[in-house]
Amino acid sequence: MQNKIKFWLMPNGGFESEQTIDHELAIFKKLNPKIEVEYEMLSWSRAWFRLMQAIKEKSGPDIIQIGTTWIGTLGYLGAVHKLDKRVSSKSSFVPTFLGMCRFYNHLWALPWFCEGRVLFYRKDYLQKAGINAQDITTWDSLKAACSKISKKRDGYSKISPLGFSSQKEQVILQDIASWIWSHGGDFLSKDSKHASLTQLETRQGMRYFAQLISDNHVSKESLEQSTGEVAENFFMHGAFAFMFSSSWPLQVYLNSSSKHYIGKQNASNFGVIPIPAGPAGRFNFVGGSALAVTSFSQNTDCAMKLLEFLTTKESISRYCKNINMLPSRIDAPVSLSADKPTQKVFQDAISKFGRSFPIHPLWGSIEQIILNGMAYTLRDYRQSNYNLNAFSHNLSDINQEIEYMLSVFGE
């Protein structure tokens, strides 16, 4: 069919991902009866590689969901269309998020939904250990809280202070970024010409995470699990006292209309607080997803219509409500399944403490180098082979590989 387009996206709504996008596409179909949309859901861990292959072959999707960290690379490669003259509602989007969609003075994508990370906690476990959640404002205070919980395990013998998955690499980097930034470190130098993983402050931030594991504050079982398994064990089985996450668990486990709702009494046991601060301040990874039209699309006009529809106030409002994410438009309501104080923690995570990864043509590849290196290190953690010398050596190897890539790039 001449008006058939392909759409690649990720499972944004957890167990209800297909239903949520089916609902939006059904409305789009009524408005555009001659356009057929075929979609495919990709896992985040495989999406980048699938997309790179599609770019090489100049064949694949017409419209794509992309992480904000990919935009600089895709724009530099000419893999997506410029939207400067195709979109008239640019002023309606959250300015900082729209800025992530710009590179080389061009707009390459439109924001879809935002997400920031917070710290979920079990109220009953903290109360038993004599911990006030509002006192956990720094990384040191979080570590102290983990120590108290470890010492108060009587009756909760299978409880670990912190659940953390090492199976979804992008999430690992988002969590580690907060530790690096709050200790004054970064991934690249200010001029983006050099890697900064061996910088003292960066190493201090990453060592904080290593110390949590070596002190047995992180469940080694959780390191072997997917993010979904860790969340299930946290919310449904009470395996941990703390868990880092974005807002999606609000929809899956804490929303009374969800088939996975844990019940009113259990739900009341959970709370959220901001990501703790470090010596250099409080910084939270903020990102989300954007939509772009590929430069190799065989049906650009139809793809543009779908992009414009999915980024309208009405569509974003519905979709974000269904997947419990923050809208990318300033004129769309915030509809998280939570009370006002909880919603504010999530909003502040983006508006007050939010920070993004570098916008660089090579960031997509640099990100993969860091992820692969961290996966190697975490494998040692899981096998109880961690030591400081091996950790520092691994950071140096990752840093050197990024340095080489930047030197070849030469800009």
Helices and strands as residue ranges (DSSP letters): E 4-9, G 14-16, H 17-31, E 36-41, H 44-57, E 63-67, G 68-70, H 71-77, G 90-92, H 95-100, E 102-103, E 106-107, E 110-116, E 118-122, H 123-128, G 133-135, H 139-151, E 160-163, H 169-182, H 200-214, H 220-223, H 227-235, E 240-245, H 248-252, H 264-267, E 270-273, E 284-293, H 300-310, H 313-323, E 326-327, H 340-351, E 354-355, H 363-382, H 388-409
